[in-house]
């Protein structure tokens, strides 16, 4: 009998992995398990085009709905994995008998954090992760209504922008000094704060929502400092956590997700992980990272599938994502949590710039506003791990591609 592969998570990573197995010639059984009722789809449109009613859901599908049946991929949607036994090689399900696997891919993704805020369960308080969440939120979007957006990370920023574009009045509350502060820092964060304020968002920073109030539904939010904001609905975006409950007690490591090597393998030779849930070792950065981006889910899903097929190619993609807010296109490449120097090419005030995040002279990441082509050029520089002269990074007359070709040592002038 040919081997059978099971994928937990009918996500972007899981859907791409299933498709890759077939495209690369795997002829055994493939079972794709997903907690949602829908086939795999891409999530970025949920806070942008789909939320605003500008694109149908079908455009977000990873593959057309009939693809899985046509390619003999058994789908078990609206089904949750409840336990993995890597010794017996079984996955227990909430809908019936367990399934056996020869190789298993964990692509269960993440879920939204639900902070213990009084009133969080009031009708009209939304979070956004699934298409059903987006549908529920869309039903409340009417020009002139008031919304409170709690958290100004990427989801909060994109939702605030989409609501303003639909004529909804928006107040946002975030504990940081600026939007996207943890990733981009204060200087770039201030630029994004100005973008939202220019479009009419009433932004409150350095404060947190401590209570939602209302009767039949939410009517206002209360902050720690005592501010009170009336609202017709609220959207909460305060981070995510890996979905790993079903792995508990299995012996599979769950340190900050599911740790895997550069081939997407766990310590169990027949168990792999990919996408938002995977805490993967990156051979270029030489450290572990868990990345919650569309590009990573897509490329790592394919890489994991090929590793399951015995094709030993390290997953070493330079991570990249984008965020459209109003008429601003923000792109990011690389990976960083902290930096010892930030170098700007262009002018922050012009809202057309690159900001490089350096550690010990090497570029770990770059963010660009309305400079997508330059982000692509900078990715080679990140991948090279060369030490770079900050003055050359900042100099618009020097082609970024040339900086990736020659290592610049500290004593070069």
C-alpha positions as CSV (number, residue, x, y, z in Angstrom):
1,X,0.0,0.0,0.0
2,X,1.3,3.5,-0.8
3,X,1.9,5.7,2.3
4,X,-0.8,8.0,3.6
5,X,-0.2,11.6,4.6
6,X,-2.4,13.6,7.0
7,X,-2.4,17.4,7.2
8,X,-3.9,19.1,10.2
9,X,-5.0,22.5,9.2
10,X,-6.9,23.4,6.0
11,X,-5.1,26.7,6.0
12,X,-3.0,28.4,3.3
13,X,0.0,26.3,4.4
14,X,-2.1,23.1,4.6
15,X,-3.9,23.7,1.3
16,X,-0.6,24.5,-0.5
17,X,1.0,21.4,1.0
18,X,-1.8,19.1,-0.2
19,X,-1.6,20.6,-3.7
20,X,2.2,20.3,-3.8
21,X,2.1,16.6,-2.8
22,X,-0.1,15.8,-5.8
23,X,1.8,18.2,-8.1
24,X,5.1,16.5,-7.2
25,X,3.8,13.1,-7.9
26,X,2.7,11.7,-4.6
27,X,0.1,8.9,-5.3
28,X,-0.8,7.8,-1.7
29,X,-3.7,8.9,0.4
30,X,-3.9,12.6,1.4
31,X,-6.3,13.6,4.2
32,X,-6.8,17.4,4.8
33,X,-8.4,18.2,8.2
34,X,-9.8,21.7,8.8
35,X,-11.7,23.2,11.7
36,X,-13.6,25.6,9.4
37,X,-16.4,24.6,7.0
38,X,-14.7,26.3,4.0
39,X,-11.8,24.9,1.9
40,X,-8.4,26.6,2.4
41,X,-8.4,30.3,1.7
42,X,-6.1,33.3,2.0
43,X,-6.7,35.6,5.0
44,X,-5.2,38.9,3.9
45,X,-8.3,40.0,2.0
46,X,-10.4,39.5,5.2
47,X,-9.2,42.9,6.6
48,X,-9.1,44.7,3.2
49,X,-10.9,43.9,-0.1
50,X,-13.3,41.3,1.2
51,X,-14.2,43.3,4.3
52,X,-15.0,46.3,2.2
53,X,-17.1,44.2,-0.2
54,X,-14.8,44.8,-3.1
55,X,-13.9,41.1,-3.8
56,X,-15.8,37.8,-3.6
57,X,-14.7,35.1,-1.2
58,X,-14.0,32.8,-4.2
59,X,-11.0,35.0,-5.1
60,X,-9.4,34.2,-1.8
61,X,-9.5,30.4,-2.2
62,X,-6.1,28.7,-2.3
63,X,-7.4,26.3,-5.0
64,X,-10.9,26.2,-6.7
65,X,-13.4,24.3,-4.5
66,X,-13.4,21.2,-6.8
67,X,-9.6,20.9,-6.8
68,X,-9.4,18.6,-3.8
69,X,-11.9,16.0,-5.0
70,X,-10.4,16.1,-8.5
71,X,-7.0,15.4,-7.1
72,X,-8.1,12.6,-4.7
73,X,-7.5,14.7,-1.6
74,X,-9.9,13.6,1.2
75,X,-11.2,16.7,2.9
76,X,-12.6,16.6,6.4
77,X,-13.8,20.2,7.0
78,X,-15.6,21.4,10.0
79,X,-13.5,18.9,11.9
80,X,-11.0,19.4,14.7
81,X,-8.0,17.3,15.6
82,X,-8.2,16.6,19.4
83,X,-5.0,14.5,19.9
84,X,-1.9,13.4,18.1
85,X,-0.2,10.1,19.0
86,X,3.2,10.0,17.3
87,X,3.9,6.5,18.5
88,X,0.8,4.9,17.1
89,X,0.8,7.5,14.3
90,X,-2.8,8.4,14.8
91,X,-4.8,11.7,14.9
92,X,-8.0,11.7,17.1
93,X,-10.8,13.8,15.7
94,X,-13.9,15.4,17.3
95,X,-16.1,13.9,14.6
96,X,-15.4,10.1,14.9
97,X,-12.7,7.5,14.5
98,X,-9.1,8.5,14.5
99,X,-7.1,8.6,11.2
100,X,-3.8,6.8,10.8
101,X,-0.8,8.5,9.1
102,X,2.5,7.5,7.7
103,X,3.6,11.1,7.7
104,X,1.9,14.1,9.4
105,X,2.0,17.8,8.7
106,X,0.8,20.2,11.4
107,X,-0.4,23.4,9.8
108,X,-3.0,24.4,12.4
109,X,-2.1,28.1,12.4
110,X,-2.9,30.5,15.1
111,X,-6.0,31.9,16.9
112,X,-6.8,35.3,18.2
113,X,-6.0,36.1,21.8
114,X,-9.1,36.8,23.9
115,X,-8.0,39.0,26.8
116,X,-10.0,38.8,30.0
117,X,-11.8,42.2,29.5
118,X,-15.2,42.6,31.1
119,X,-17.9,42.8,28.3
120,X,-15.7,41.2,25.7
121,X,-18.6,38.8,24.9
122,X,-21.2,41.5,24.3
123,X,-22.8,41.4,20.9
124,X,-21.1,43.7,18.6
125,X,-17.6,43.0,19.9
126,X,-15.7,41.3,17.1
127,X,-12.3,39.9,16.3
128,X,-11.2,38.9,12.9
129,X,-9.6,35.6,11.9
130,X,-12.0,33.7,9.7
131,X,-14.3,34.5,6.8
132,X,-17.3,34.1,9.2
133,X,-15.7,36.8,11.4
134,X,-15.4,39.0,8.4
135,X,-19.0,38.4,7.4
136,X,-20.3,39.2,10.9
137,X,-18.2,42.4,10.9
138,X,-19.3,43.4,7.4
139,X,-22.9,43.3,8.5
140,X,-22.2,46.2,10.9
141,X,-20.3,48.4,8.4
142,X,-22.6,51.4,7.6
143,X,-21.3,54.9,6.9
144,X,-21.8,57.2,9.9
145,X,-21.6,54.4,12.5
146,X,-19.0,54.5,15.2
147,X,-16.4,51.8,15.8
148,X,-13.7,51.2,18.4
149,X,-10.6,49.4,17.2
150,X,-8.7,47.8,20.1
151,X,-5.1,47.3,19.1
152,X,-3.2,48.9,16.3
153,X,-1.0,46.0,15.0
154,X,-1.3,45.1,11.4
155,X,-4.9,43.7,11.7
156,X,-6.0,46.7,13.7
157,X,-4.5,49.2,11.3
158,X,-5.9,47.4,8.2
159,X,-9.4,47.2,9.8
160,X,-9.3,50.8,10.9
161,X,-8.3,51.8,7.3
162,X,-11.1,49.7,5.7
163,X,-13.7,51.1,8.1
164,X,-12.7,54.7,7.4
165,X,-12.8,53.9,3.7
166,X,-16.4,52.8,4.2
167,X,-17.3,56.0,6.1
168,X,-17.3,54.5,9.6
169,X,-16.1,56.8,12.4
170,X,-13.1,55.1,14.1
171,X,-11.5,55.6,17.5
172,X,-8.5,53.3,18.1
173,X,-6.8,52.4,21.4
174,X,-3.3,50.9,21.8
175,X,-1.0,50.7,24.7
176,X,2.1,51.4,22.6
177,X,3.4,54.9,21.7
178,X,2.5,54.4,18.0
179,X,0.8,51.9,15.7
180,X,3.0,48.8,14.9
181,X,5.5,50.0,17.5
182,X,6.8,46.5,18.4
183,X,7.8,45.7,14.9
184,X,8.6,49.0,13.3
185,X,9.7,51.2,16.2
186,X,8.7,54.8,17.1
187,X,10.0,56.6,14.1
188,X,8.2,54.6,11.4
189,X,5.3,54.1,13.8
190,X,4.8,57.9,14.0
191,X,4.5,58.0,10.2
192,X,1.8,55.4,10.3
193,X,0.0,57.3,13.1
194,X,0.0,60.4,11.0
195,X,-1.4,58.4,8.0
196,X,-4.4,57.2,10.1
197,X,-4.9,60.6,11.7
198,X,-5.0,62.2,8.2
199,X,-7.8,59.9,7.3
200,X,-9.8,60.7,10.4
201,X,-9.0,58.0,12.9
202,X,-9.1,59.3,16.5
203,X,-6.0,57.5,17.7
204,X,-5.3,57.0,21.5
205,X,-1.9,55.6,22.4
206,X,-0.4,54.7,25.7
207,X,-3.8,53.5,27.0
208,X,-5.7,50.2,27.1
209,X,-9.4,49.2,27.0
210,X,-10.4,47.8,30.4
211,X,-14.1,47.3,29.8
212,X,-16.8,47.1,27.2
213,X,-20.2,48.4,28.3
214,X,-23.7,48.0,26.9
215,X,-27.1,46.4,27.1
216,X,-28.3,44.3,24.2
217,X,-24.9,45.1,22.6
218,X,-21.7,47.0,23.1
219,X,-22.3,50.8,23.4
220,X,-19.0,52.1,24.7
221,X,-15.4,51.2,25.6
222,X,-13.7,52.4,28.9
223,X,-10.0,52.8,29.1
224,X,-7.6,52.5,32.0
225,X,-7.1,56.3,32.1
226,X,-10.9,56.8,32.4
227,X,-11.6,57.7,28.8
228,X,-15.1,56.7,27.5
229,X,-15.8,56.3,23.8
230,X,-19.3,55.5,22.5
231,X,-19.4,52.9,19.7
232,X,-21.9,50.9,17.6
233,X,-19.4,48.0,17.4
234,X,-15.8,47.2,18.3
235,X,-13.0,45.2,16.8
236,X,-10.4,43.6,19.0
237,X,-7.0,42.8,17.5
238,X,-4.5,42.1,20.3
239,X,-2.3,39.3,19.0
240,X,-2.5,35.6,18.3
241,X,-1.3,32.3,19.8
242,X,-0.4,29.0,18.1
243,X,-3.1,26.3,17.9
244,X,-1.3,23.4,19.6
245,X,-3.8,22.1,22.1
246,X,-4.1,18.7,20.3
247,X,-0.4,18.2,20.6
248,X,-0.3,18.5,24.4
249,X,1.0,15.4,26.1
250,X,2.1,13.8,22.8
251,X,5.8,14.2,23.3
252,X,6.0,16.7,20.4
253,X,7.7,19.8,21.5
254,X,5.5,22.9,21.7
255,X,8.0,25.7,22.5
256,X,6.5,28.9,21.0
257,X,4.6,26.8,18.5
258,X,5.9,23.5,17.0
259,X,9.7,23.6,16.7
260,X,11.1,22.2,13.4
261,X,14.4,22.2,11.6
262,X,15.3,23.7,8.3
263,X,13.5,20.8,6.6
264,X,10.2,21.5,8.5
265,X,10.7,18.3,10.6
266,X,10.0,17.9,14.3
267,X,12.0,15.6,16.5
268,X,9.7,12.8,15.4
269,X,10.9,11.8,11.9
270,X,7.4,11.5,10.5
271,X,5.9,14.7,11.9
272,X,6.4,18.0,10.2
273,X,5.0,21.5,10.7
274,X,4.6,24.6,8.5
275,X,3.0,28.0,8.5
276,X,2.0,30.2,11.4
277,X,2.4,27.4,13.9
278,X,5.9,26.4,12.9
279,X,8.8,27.6,15.0
280,X,11.3,26.9,12.3
281,X,15.1,27.1,12.2
282,X,16.2,29.5,9.6
283,X,19.6,28.5,8.1
284,X,20.5,32.0,7.0
285,X,19.7,33.8,10.2
286,X,20.9,30.7,12.2
287,X,18.1,30.9,14.7
288,X,14.5,29.9,15.3
289,X,11.6,32.1,14.3
290,X,7.8,31.8,14.1
291,X,6.4,33.9,11.2
292,X,2.8,34.8,10.8
293,X,2.7,35.9,7.1
294,X,1.0,34.9,3.9
295,X,4.2,34.4,2.0
296,X,5.7,32.2,4.7
297,X,2.6,30.0,4.9
298,X,2.5,29.5,1.2
299,X,6.2,28.8,0.6
300,X,6.8,26.8,3.8
301,X,3.7,24.7,3.1
302,X,5.2,23.7,-0.3
303,X,8.6,23.2,1.3
304,X,7.2,20.9,4.0
305,X,5.3,18.8,1.4
306,X,8.6,18.3,-0.5
307,X,10.4,17.3,2.7
308,X,7.7,14.8,3.4
309,X,8.5,13.3,-0.1
310,X,12.2,13.0,0.8
311,X,13.4,16.0,-1.2
312,X,16.0,17.5,1.2
313,X,16.1,21.2,0.4
314,X,16.4,23.6,3.3
315,X,13.6,26.2,3.7
316,X,15.6,29.4,3.7
317,X,13.2,32.0,2.2
318,X,13.7,35.6,3.2
319,X,10.3,36.4,4.8
320,X,8.2,39.2,3.2
321,X,4.8,40.7,3.6
322,X,2.8,43.7,2.7
323,X,0.0,45.8,4.2
324,X,-2.2,48.2,2.3
325,X,-3.7,51.0,4.3
326,X,-5.6,53.7,2.4
327,X,-3.3,54.7,-0.5
328,X,-0.1,53.6,1.4
329,X,1.6,50.4,0.6
330,X,3.9,49.1,3.4
331,X,6.2,46.2,2.7
332,X,8.6,44.4,5.0
333,X,11.3,41.8,4.4
334,X,13.5,39.9,6.7
335,X,13.1,39.1,10.4
336,X,13.9,41.1,13.6
337,X,12.7,41.7,17.1
338,X,15.3,44.3,18.1
339,X,18.0,46.4,16.5
340,X,21.0,48.4,17.4
341,X,20.7,50.8,14.5
342,X,18.0,52.0,12.1
343,X,19.1,53.6,8.8
344,X,16.6,55.5,6.6
345,X,16.9,55.9,2.9
346,X,14.7,58.7,1.8
347,X,12.6,60.9,4.1
348,X,10.1,59.7,6.6
349,X,8.1,62.8,6.2
350,X,7.7,62.2,2.5
351,X,6.1,58.8,3.2
352,X,8.3,57.2,0.6
353,X,11.3,55.6,2.2
354,X,13.2,52.5,3.3
355,X,14.1,51.9,6.9
356,X,16.8,49.3,7.5
357,X,17.0,47.5,10.9
358,X,20.6,46.5,11.7
359,X,22.3,44.4,14.2
360,X,26.1,44.5,14.4
361,X,26.2,46.1,10.9
362,X,24.1,43.4,9.2
363,X,20.6,44.1,7.8
364,X,18.1,41.9,9.6
365,X,15.0,43.5,8.1
366,X,13.8,46.4,6.0
367,X,10.5,48.2,5.8
368,X,9.4,50.4,2.9
369,X,6.6,52.8,2.4
370,X,5.5,53.0,-1.3
371,X,8.9,51.5,-2.4
372,X,8.1,47.9,-3.2
373,X,10.7,47.5,-5.9
374,X,13.4,48.6,-3.5
375,X,12.2,46.1,-0.9
376,X,12.8,43.3,-3.5
377,X,16.4,44.6,-4.1
378,X,17.1,44.8,-0.4
379,X,16.2,41.1,0.1
380,X,19.4,40.0,-1.5
381,X,21.3,42.2,1.0
382,X,19.5,40.6,3.9
383,X,20.3,37.1,2.6
384,X,24.0,37.9,2.0
385,X,24.5,38.7,5.8
386,X,27.2,41.1,4.7
387,X,28.3,43.9,7.0
388,X,27.2,47.1,5.4
389,X,28.3,50.7,5.7
390,X,25.3,52.6,7.0
391,X,26.2,55.7,4.9
392,X,25.9,53.6,1.7
393,X,22.6,52.2,2.8
394,X,21.3,55.7,3.3
395,X,22.7,57.0,0.0
396,X,20.0,57.1,-2.7
397,X,22.7,57.2,-5.4
398,X,24.0,53.8,-4.5
399,X,22.1,50.8,-6.0
400,X,21.0,48.4,-3.3
401,X,21.8,45.5,-5.6
402,X,25.5,46.5,-5.6
403,X,25.7,46.4,-1.8
404,X,24.8,42.7,-1.8
405,X,27.6,41.8,-4.1
406,X,30.6,42.8,-2.1
407,X,31.1,42.4,1.6
408,X,32.0,45.7,3.2
409,X,34.2,45.4,6.2
410,X,34.3,47.9,9.0
411,X,37.6,49.4,8.0
412,X,36.5,50.3,4.4
413,X,35.8,54.0,3.8
